[in-house]
Amino acid sequence: MLSSTAVEVAGLCVRRGGRRVLRDLSFSVPEGAVVGLLGPSGCGKTTLLRALVGVQRIESGRARVLDREPGAPELRRQIGYVTQAVSVYRDLTVAQNVRYFAALQGADAREVAEAVDAVGLTDQADQRVERLSGGQASRASLACALVGDPQLLVLDEPTVGLDPVTRESLWAHFRGLADRGVTLLVSSHVMDEASRCDSLLLMREGRLLTQLTPAELLQRTGAATPDEAFLRIIREQDTREAQGEPA
Ligand SMILES: Nc1ncnc2c1ncn2[C@@H]1O[C@H](COP(=O)(O)OP(=O)(O)OP(=O)(O)O)[C@@H](O)[C@H]1O
């Protein structure tokens, strides 16, 4: 089967607060892939995701998402976006929140139940969000993005603050979605999540250092873990820059 491109970015530059925070990014993401966006805090992961969902002004360069301009109205039903901030109504129950987003997407009751189940909140479905733990509330937010079968999921650090068992089951769910052709772009600064992805975008200080598979990352650096591999890539880059070579 020929795979098409879900996200295509070329020479993307973004400024925030008068400072350039994304510098000349170029990459593409095939449909049905789980792509990890990894890099240190402040390197620009959230800004890139914001640019792709159309809520961040692009200074120059080009981004295409599901063959449209970011923010195109047609994309609203096709993209699920979860920010780092929990974005659900705290005085509504989990199910009421998901039903609300389902109504916007034209999804039915079965899909609501599936989304709640996917994030492991079936037992809490009738509890108000304000009575949930922080991790449960962020899973409620995730359920709202999952409902309605989006073709592209843009998830900004969806596993922060989650226990290992919940993280494991969420990643299994992400894999199941990708197997059905959904594309997932998932940011994280937990490097051990790299091995869950088909492809990795490694960022540092607003630049894309490299795009490669988890196996290539380990092979190329000779490191035993993704954490160590990332550090080696950063050291290599520092050495090249110190020697006056382009980054
Ligand atoms: N509202 C804003 N106004 C101005 N600058 C901002 C704003 N938000 C973020 N920045 C700057 O943009 C840069 C990239 O921030 P961004 O939030 O994209 O990083 P990140 O990699 O997602 O970080 P983290 O992993 O901590 O969430 C940072 O230097 C940050 O200070």
The ligand as an SDF file (V2000), in Angstrom:
LIG
                    3D

 31 33  0  0  0  0  0  0  0  0999 V2000
    3.5830   32.9200   24.9020 N   0  0  0  0  0  0  0  0  0  0  0  0
    4.8860   33.0230   24.6310 C   0  0  0  0  0  0  0  0  0  0  0  0
    5.4390   34.2170   24.3400 N   0  0  0  0  0  0  0  0  0  0  0  0
    6.7500   34.3180   24.0560 C   0  0  0  0  0  0  0  0  0  0  0  0
    7.6110   33.2910   24.0420 N   0  0  0  0  0  0  0  0  0  0  0  0
    7.1080   32.0860   24.3380 C   0  0  0  0  0  0  0  0  0  0  0  0
    5.7320   31.8750   24.6470 C   0  0  0  0  0  0  0  0  0  0  0  0
    5.5470   30.5700   24.8850 N   0  0  0  0  0  0  0  0  0  0  0  0
    6.7410   29.9770   24.7390 C   0  0  0  0  0  0  0  0  0  0  0  0
    7.6830   30.8770   24.4020 N   0  0  0  0  0  0  0  0  0  0  0  0
    9.1010   30.6120   24.1540 C   0  0  0  0  0  0  0  0  0  0  0  0
    9.1870   29.7850   23.0020 O   0  0  0  0  0  0  0  0  0  0  0  0
   10.2220   28.8190   23.1840 C   0  0  0  0  0  0  0  0  0  0  0  0
    9.6680   27.4440   22.8720 C   0  0  0  0  0  0  0  0  0  0  0  0
    8.6670   27.1370   23.8330 O   0  0  0  0  0  0  0  0  0  0  0  0
    7.8010   25.8060   23.7290 P   0  0  0  0  0  0  0  0  0  0  0  0
    6.7080   25.9230   24.7370 O   0  0  0  0  0  0  0  0  0  0  0  0
    7.4270   25.6010   22.3170 O   0  0  0  0  0  0  0  0  0  0  0  0
    8.8760   24.7130   24.1730 O   0  0  0  0  0  0  0  0  0  0  0  0
    8.6750   23.1690   24.5490 P   0  0  0  0  0  0  0  0  0  0  0  0
    9.7730   22.4310   23.8780 O   0  0  0  0  0  0  0  0  0  0  0  0
    7.2790   22.7560   24.2380 O   0  0  0  0  0  0  0  0  0  0  0  0
    8.9000   23.1820   26.1170 O   0  0  0  0  0  0  0  0  0  0  0  0
    8.3180   22.1720   27.2590 P   0  0  0  0  0  0  0  0  0  0  0  0
    8.8930   20.8140   26.9810 O   0  0  0  0  0  0  0  0  0  0  0  0
    8.8490   22.7780   28.5180 O   0  0  0  0  0  0  0  0  0  0  0  0
    6.8160   22.2250   27.1630 O   0  0  0  0  0  0  0  0  0  0  0  0
   10.7400   28.9500   24.6000 C   0  0  0  0  0  0  0  0  0  0  0  0
   11.9660   29.6340   24.5470 O   0  0  0  0  0  0  0  0  0  0  0  0
    9.7050   29.7940   25.2940 C   0  0  0  0  0  0  0  0  0  0  0  0
   10.2990   30.6530   26.2280 O   0  0  0  0  0  0  0  0  0  0  0  0
  1  2  1  0
  2  3  1  0
  2  7  2  0
  3  4  2  0
  4  5  1  0
  5  6  2  0
  6  7  1  0
  6 10  1  0
  7  8  1  0
  8  9  2  0
  9 10  1  0
 10 11  1  0
 11 12  1  0
 11 30  1  0
 12 13  1  0
 13 14  1  0
 13 28  1  0
 14 15  1  0
 15 16  1  0
 16 17  2  0
 16 18  1  0
 16 19  1  0
 19 20  1  0
 20 21  2  0
 20 22  1  0
 20 23  1  0
 23 24  1  0
 24 25  2  0
 24 26  1  0
 24 27  1  0
 28 29  1  0
 28 30  1  0
 30 31  1  0
M  END
$$$$
